[in-house]
Amino acid sequence: MTTLPLDTDRLRLRLFGPADLDDLYAYQRLPEVARYLYRPPLTRERCEESLARRADGTGWTRDGDDLVLAVCRRDEPGVVGEIVLKLASARAAQAEIGWVFHPAFGGRGYATEAARAAASLAFGALRVHRLFARLDTRNTGSVRVCERLGMRREAHLVENDLDGDEWGSEYVYALLAREWPARAV
């Protein structure tokens, strides 16, 4: 893999550590964050469990292996969100990308900037052939991030999952490694 952290103009992407608990819990506990994740807000205990697993990272060899990166502003302390790369198929070199950010830091382009850095990592050092994102159709912010990355909408899955007691629909966006250089700017 590549050496972490990854730096962009304004951000640093790095592995999570135990000191990140308060920042992680600050956004993972919010109902407005969980509403598009098809799960309830996380408790502090679940955040602690998640941090313990994230700090070690995983390999990048088996289906389900993932890399969860804390997104921090380079000029200020604290975690503002996270980027997830999950190996969906090792054989087909396909990975899923996702992001979760504290709403207080929305509208500043952080998700796009961090996702662009993660996509470069995926297509470069991680040797991914196809990168895809699955998102709730109501999540217009994430739709815009996918489109800014140059991903194409490949599917609209209608009422394919339960969001609490309601059916939720998803979009699938994707991009191939050979398409990335033209969109990486």
C-alpha atoms as one frame of an Amber mdcrd trajectory, in Angstrom:
protein
   0.000   0.000   0.000   1.053   3.609   0.214   2.411   5.593   3.071  -0.176
   7.399   5.141  -1.077  10.126   5.801  -2.335  11.496   2.486  -2.234  15.265
   2.166  -4.313  17.483  -0.110  -4.279  21.264  -0.335  -6.440  21.634   2.778
  -6.802  18.169   4.278  -4.894  15.270   5.794  -6.257  11.725   5.548  -4.821
   9.366   8.148  -5.674   6.303  10.200  -7.927   6.864  13.186  -6.433   6.696
  16.685  -7.837   6.441  20.227  -7.591  10.231  20.681 -10.212  10.663  17.908
 -13.099   9.264  19.958 -14.736  12.583  20.845 -14.549  13.863  17.259 -15.880
  10.585  15.813 -18.744  10.429  18.294 -19.588  14.114  17.675 -20.855  13.327
  14.169 -21.648   9.597  14.297 -24.228  10.195  17.047 -26.230  12.662  14.955
 -29.546  11.518  13.432 -28.950  13.721  10.381 -25.715  11.822   9.703 -27.223
   8.354  10.199 -30.329   9.016   8.105 -28.577   8.084   4.853 -26.582   5.178
   6.298 -29.469   2.738   6.891 -28.580   2.390  10.549 -29.268   4.288  13.742
 -26.858   6.882  15.144 -23.895   5.279  16.902 -23.495   5.199  20.658 -20.229
   6.239  22.259 -19.517   2.573  22.986 -19.985   1.613  19.328 -17.632   4.458
  18.352 -15.022   3.083  20.780 -15.349  -0.396  19.229 -15.112   1.080  15.754
 -11.989   3.055  16.656 -10.253  -0.015  18.026 -10.823  -1.822  14.731  -9.991
   1.198  12.549  -6.686   1.981  14.243  -5.244  -1.346  13.125  -6.469  -1.002
   9.563  -6.851  -4.190   7.553  -4.998  -5.876   4.787  -6.122  -5.277   1.246
  -6.333  -8.850   0.035  -9.750 -10.318   0.910 -13.304  -9.330   0.087 -14.545
  -7.042   2.868 -11.134  -5.655   3.830 -11.409  -1.929   4.337  -9.422   1.192
   4.906 -11.134   3.856   7.017  -9.370   7.205   7.059  -9.917  10.136   9.381
 -10.243  13.413   7.466  -8.634  16.368   9.241  -8.025  19.952   8.226  -4.307
  20.509   7.851  -4.369  23.877   9.633  -6.581  22.940  12.604  -6.829  19.991
  14.985  -9.699  17.528  14.974 -11.459  15.060  12.707 -14.154  16.508  10.429
 -15.188  13.260   8.765 -14.070   9.983   7.284 -13.489   8.228   3.997 -13.974
   4.485   3.616 -12.525   2.257   0.919 -13.871  -1.296   1.070 -12.587  -4.134
  -1.096 -15.802  -5.511  -2.567 -14.111  -8.079  -4.820 -10.430  -8.915  -4.625
 -10.653 -11.078  -7.758 -12.291  -8.321  -9.844 -10.349  -5.501  -8.133 -13.530
  -3.630  -7.226 -13.809  -1.320  -4.247 -16.573   0.745  -2.726 -15.933   4.303
  -1.603 -17.971   6.119   1.003 -17.756   9.190   3.198 -19.316  10.593   6.327
 -18.729  14.174   7.478 -19.802  16.263  10.414 -22.585  18.560   9.137 -20.828
  21.567  10.691 -18.161  21.208   7.993 -20.535  20.768   5.053 -20.544  22.978
   1.988 -16.792  23.566   1.967 -15.780  20.912  -0.561 -14.054  18.724   2.029
 -15.914  15.546   0.988 -14.994  16.029  -2.668 -11.365  16.850  -1.863 -11.014
  13.844   0.457 -12.839  11.490  -1.927 -10.579  12.607  -4.787  -7.492  11.756
  -2.701  -8.993   8.384  -1.728  -9.858   7.615  -5.374  -6.258   8.379  -6.364
  -5.088   5.988  -3.668  -7.555   3.326  -4.821  -6.585   3.539  -8.487  -2.885
   3.937  -7.701  -1.355   2.038  -4.814  -4.382  -0.195  -4.160  -4.660  -1.154
  -7.859  -8.451  -0.978  -8.030 -10.020  -1.549 -11.455 -13.516  -0.239 -10.615
 -14.498   2.124  -7.818 -18.164   2.486  -6.955 -20.361   4.324  -4.472 -23.802
   3.321  -3.233 -25.895   6.097  -1.783 -29.414   6.935  -0.756 -31.193   8.715
  -3.607 -32.206  11.509  -1.210 -28.572  12.265  -0.360 -28.091  15.083  -2.836
 -24.759  16.131  -1.289 -23.227  12.727  -1.997 -24.735  12.686  -5.486 -22.862
  15.933  -6.165 -19.607  14.484  -4.792 -19.901  11.481  -7.121 -20.574  13.732
 -10.081 -17.645  16.038  -9.216 -15.408  12.958  -9.191 -16.602  12.141 -12.710
 -18.423   8.990 -11.664 -21.316   7.837 -13.822 -24.674   6.768 -12.420 -24.944
   3.102 -13.310 -28.037   2.072 -11.397 -31.098   3.278  -9.573 -32.150   0.550
  -7.149 -35.769   1.166  -6.221 -36.844   0.275  -2.683 -33.933  -2.107  -2.315
 -33.306  -1.720   1.412 -35.121  -0.858   4.599 -34.419   2.467   6.257 -35.985
   1.743   9.625 -39.536   0.836   8.662 -39.461   2.611   5.293 -38.156   1.370
   1.983 -35.132   3.246   0.720 -33.797   3.546  -2.795 -30.158   3.797  -3.832
 -28.040   5.054  -6.683 -24.868   3.287  -7.727 -22.117   5.463  -9.210 -18.879
   4.056 -10.614 -15.632   4.875 -12.339 -12.962   2.689 -13.952  -9.238   3.043
 -13.406  -8.666   3.845 -17.085 -11.140   6.739 -16.793  -9.556   8.239 -13.690
  -6.595  10.183 -15.175  -8.937  12.369 -17.219 -11.106  13.083 -14.186  -8.425
  13.378 -11.509  -7.911  17.120 -12.039
